[in-house]
Amino acid sequence: MTKFPLVTALFIAVPLIEIYLFTVVGAAVGGLSTVVLVILTAMIGVSLLRAQGLQTLARLQQQAAQGQLPADTLFEGAALLLGGVLLLTPGFMTDSLGFLCLLPTTRKRLIQSLLRYCMQKSSVQFNSTAAYTAKSEQSSRDNDVLEGEFRVKDDDKDCLLYTSPSPRDRQ
């Protein structure tokens, strides 16, 4: 299935599911209680998003200050953003999905599942800290590293290229 029909199906299915859930919950607890429940879940979600977002931002700044690649933290920030958008969208299904993105244990599991899916679908390999290394046919065939220096002479517009011998030439 291509992406466009999938997105179109989601734009049709999600509102229909939300309308159905509104009617079921409204019939069980009443219309006013349903509206209050939707507003209450949004308020709880926003406060949880704020707390989790500040923790994630502090961790991102700490990792960046230590010179670490904050890839996990960036993925968590993206999940928090998605969770916030889902929580602010009125509906019970979107609120449930939003809370899954905001709770630390489920958020980490969702990120791990997404990374596993990405590893299967591409040639990019992720390690446990979500740092990545791209594998290409060229790098797997030829692991030689050429060290060198390149200088451009301004007066003659000539180029001087110096390359040190490759590891094979040194042996």
C-alpha positions in Angstrom: 0.0 0.0 0.0 1.4 3.4 -0.9 1.6 6.2 1.5 -1.0 8.5 0.0 -3.9 6.0 0.3 -2.8 5.1 3.8 -2.9 8.8 4.9 -6.2 9.2 3.2 -7.6 6.2 5.0 -6.3 7.5 8.3 -8.0 10.9 7.7 -11.2 9.1 7.2 -10.9 6.3 9.8 -9.7 8.3 12.8 -12.6 10.8 12.9 -15.1 8.0 12.4 -13.6 6.0 15.2 -13.5 9.1 17.4 -17.2 9.9 16.7 -18.1 6.3 17.5 -16.2 6.5 20.8 -17.9 9.8 21.6 -21.3 8.3 21.1 -20.5 5.2 23.2 -19.0 7.1 26.1 -21.7 9.8 25.8 -24.4 7.2 26.1 -22.7 5.6 29.1 -21.8 8.8 31.2 -23.8 11.6 29.5 -22.9 14.3 27.0 -21.6 16.9 29.5 -19.5 14.4 31.3 -18.0 13.3 28.0 -17.0 16.9 27.2 -15.5 17.3 30.7 -13.6 14.0 30.3 -12.1 15.1 27.0 -11.1 18.5 28.5 -9.7 16.8 31.6 -7.6 14.3 29.6 -6.2 17.2 27.6 -5.3 19.1 30.8 -3.6 16.1 32.3 -1.8 15.4 29.1 -0.5 19.0 28.8 0.9 18.9 32.4 2.5 15.5 31.8 3.9 16.7 28.5 5.4 19.8 30.2 7.1 17.7 32.9 8.4 15.0 30.5 9.5 17.7 28.0 11.5 19.6 30.6 13.2 16.4 31.7 14.0 15.5 28.1 15.3 19.0 27.4 17.6 18.9 30.5 18.9 15.5 29.4 19.5 16.8 25.8 21.5 19.8 27.1 23.5 17.6 29.5 24.4 15.1 26.7 25.3 17.9 24.3 27.5 19.5 26.9 29.3 16.2 27.4 29.9 15.9 23.7 27.6 12.8 23.4 25.3 12.2 20.5 21.8 12.7 22.0 20.0 10.6 19.4 17.9 8.7 21.9 16.9 12.0 23.5 16.0 13.5 20.2 13.8 10.5 19.4 12.1 10.9 22.8 11.5 14.6 22.1 9.9 13.7 18.8 7.7 11.1 20.5 6.7 13.8 23.1 5.8 16.2 20.4 3.6 13.6 18.7 2.1 12.7 22.1 1.3 16.4 22.7 -0.4 16.8 19.3 -2.4 13.6 19.9 -3.5 14.8 23.3 -4.6 18.2 22.1 -6.7 16.5 19.4 -10.1 15.9 20.8 -11.0 12.2 21.1 -10.5 9.2 23.3 -8.4 7.1 20.8 -6.0 10.0 20.1 -5.7 10.7 23.8 -4.9 7.0 24.5 -2.2 7.1 21.8 -0.9 10.4 23.1 -0.6 9.0 26.6 1.4 6.1 25.2 3.9 8.6 23.7 4.1 10.5 27.0 4.7 7.7 29.5 8.4 6.9 29.7 8.2 3.1 29.5 5.8 2.9 26.6 7.6 5.8 24.8 10.9 3.9 25.0 9.3 0.7 23.7 7.7 2.6 20.8 11.1 4.2 19.9 12.8 0.8 20.0 10.1 -0.7 17.8 10.5 2.2 15.4 14.3 1.8 15.3 14.0 -2.0 14.7 11.6 -1.3 11.8 14.0 1.3 10.3 16.9 -1.2 10.6 14.9 -3.8 8.7 13.8 -1.3 6.0 17.1 0.4 5.3 20.8 -0.1 5.2 21.3 2.2 8.2 22.3 0.4 11.3 21.4 1.7 14.8 23.3 0.7 17.9 21.9 0.7 21.4 22.3 4.4 21.8 20.5 5.0 18.5 23.7 6.4 16.9 23.9 5.3 13.3 26.5 4.2 10.8 25.6 3.9 7.2 26.8 0.8 5.4 27.4 1.2 1.7 28.7 -1.2 -0.9 31.8 1.0 -1.3 32.8 0.9 2.3 32.3 -2.8 2.6 34.5 -3.4 -0.5 37.2 -1.0 0.2 38.3 -0.1 3.8 41.4 1.9 2.9 41.7 5.3 4.4 43.6 7.9 2.5 45.1 10.6 4.5 46.2 13.7 2.8 46.2 17.4 2.4 45.0 19.7 -0.3 46.2 23.2 -0.9 45.3 25.8 -3.6 48.0 28.3 -4.6 46.4 31.7 -5.1 49.1 33.2 -7.4 49.3 30.4 -10.0 45.8 29.0 -9.5 47.5 25.6 -9.4 46.5 22.8 -7.0 48.9 20.7 -5.0 47.6 17.4 -3.8 49.5 15.3 -1.4 48.3 11.8 -0.4 50.0 9.5 2.0 50.5 5.9 0.9 47.6 3.6 1.5 48.0 0.7 4.0 48.5 -1.8 1.2 51.4 0.3 -0.2 53.0 0.5 3.2 53.3 -3.3 3.5 
